[in-house]
Amino acid sequence: MVTFAPYDRPIRAAFVGLGRIYDLNMRGYVDNPDVHVVALVDPTQDRRDQRQADWPEAATFPSIAKLAASGIEVDAVECLLPIPLHEDGIVDLLDQGWHVNAQKPLCNDLAAAQRILDAAIANDRVLRVMENFLFYQPLQKLKAVVEAGDIGDVAGYHVKMVGSGSGGWDVPWSSFEWQLKQIQVGRGIMVFDDGWHKLSTALWLFGPVREVRAWIGTTSFGSGIDIDAPAMIGWEHENGVRGVWDITLAPDLYMRSDYYTNDERWEVTGTKGYARVNRIMARGIQQPSVEVYCDGEMRGFHALDDDWGNSFRDSGRHWIRYLHTGEGPLSWSADEAMDVLRFALAAYESSAAGGIGVDPRQLKLARRAGEERL
Ligand SMILES: NC(=O)c1ccc[n+]([C@@H]2O[C@H](COP(=O)([O-])OP(=O)(O)OC[C@H]3O[C@@H](n4cnc5c(N)ncnc54)[C@H](O)[C@@H]3O)[C@@H](O)[C@H]2O)c1
């Protein structure tokens, strides 16, 4: 139990990790009277100089240890570290006595996740694993349409993801370097990193999952760049609804995007219609972002905020507001992140065993033999 007392003043926040995704995460802090950004941490001088322009009054540090030793008072940290540093990094931040808004994926295995959750409890601090997709307006509309019964009872659903190699914003090579480390320990960029969002969304829409079946392939581009696709993952929720997610690579496909270039859609089929989100990060299908078909008529929702970057703004504001007021529930808690991790690990276990059904609730906590740490 965390005995969290809301703050009756603006939150004093630090950013730890000032790389690519900082550009979107900072949106929740801009023009937000509930927060003061007091510190910026990154070992790279260029990044510190670049981000200092956003927060001229913030102090900058090359490490968490130097921030901790500075005497600057911090309440909460926006943790934007590379995935291989999540386990030790998040524990370190919690041990400093700071609340943590961590980036997904939480970490690579259940033992690491339990260590992080234990650190939050031991330090009596709030740990959140942010999931900006839950704040993306078209997905929120999809959920509302489905829950309102507009398409009848849910018969099943499909998530589609096409990894395209052309268009979008620049991603520095340094970001790929730690992704290569993740690939080496079997936690690929499509299924585990980006896929975290898809699995979260599935749990958010239809609740706990009781069985996962997966067939995860590899496409090699040389020099250790082994992308975890094509892949097909299917599952059944405790309520009986089945979902399926296919991941395909189209390396020469150009996508117009302000961000990453995945072509993605979510489609829920009901007993009398369907509802579909046409795009998320990239500007793939140029129809309204949500379309709902029923009784021979198609409804299009043209006025939704379909800028994926704004889902980070709203996710960040939700976190700060929670610390400031205590108004919950917090979307999402660390326990829910644990469920997402179990879901992903069940897919790996299924695929390794030839696609058999795996119950994510039955996975063991221990690190696998021979793997001290993934
Ligand atoms: N929510 C999303 O949709 C989304 C999208 C992209 C990335 N992410 C996640 O965000 C995290 C960061 O990804 P990124 O693309 O910004 O990576 P990045 O490599 O661009 O940035 C990471 C930054 O952390 C810094 N860093 C490294 N070690 C550090 C340390 N010990 N202390 C402080 N800073 C340190 C690096 O110098 C770099 O500037 C990852 O967990 C990734 O999965 C989430």
The ligand as a Gaussian input file, in Angstrom:
#p B3LYP/6-31G(d) Opt

LIG

0 1
 N        5.108000       5.872000     -25.523000
 C        5.601000       5.705000     -26.728000
 O        4.867000       5.651000     -27.693000
 C        7.087000       5.602000     -26.910000
 C        7.662000       5.892000     -28.160000
 C        9.052000       5.817000     -28.263000
 C        9.831000       5.430000     -27.195000
 N        9.231000       5.114000     -26.017000
 C       10.018000       4.668000     -24.853000
 O       10.720000       5.777000     -24.310000
 C       11.953000       5.346000     -23.762000
 C       13.079000       6.162000     -24.389000
 O       13.027000       6.033000     -25.788000
 P       13.678000       7.119000     -26.770000
 O       13.221000       6.741000     -28.124000
 O       13.441000       8.495000     -26.266000
 O       15.221000       6.738000     -26.610000
 P       16.479000       7.679000     -26.896000
 O       17.639000       6.764000     -27.049000
 O       16.186000       8.623000     -28.019000
 O       16.628000       8.532000     -25.578000
 C       17.109000       8.025000     -24.359000
 C       17.890000       9.128000     -23.660000
 O       18.291000       8.643000     -22.385000
 C       19.596000       9.134000     -22.151000
 N       20.260000       8.321000     -21.126000
 C       20.995000       7.190000     -21.279000
 N       21.440000       6.768000     -20.083000
 C       20.986000       7.648000     -19.157000
 C       21.109000       7.755000     -17.744000
 N       21.783000       6.839000     -17.040000
 N       20.533000       8.802000     -17.104000
 C       19.832000       9.714000     -17.810000
 N       19.669000       9.669000     -19.158000
 C       20.227000       8.633000     -19.815000
 C       20.273000       9.055000     -23.511000
 O       21.437000       9.889000     -23.585000
 C       19.148000       9.531000     -24.425000
 O       19.182000      10.945000     -24.611000
 C       12.011000       3.849000     -24.025000
 O       11.510000       3.164000     -22.908000
 C       11.075000       3.650000     -25.192000
 O       10.526000       2.356000     -25.250000
 C        7.884000       5.207000     -25.857000

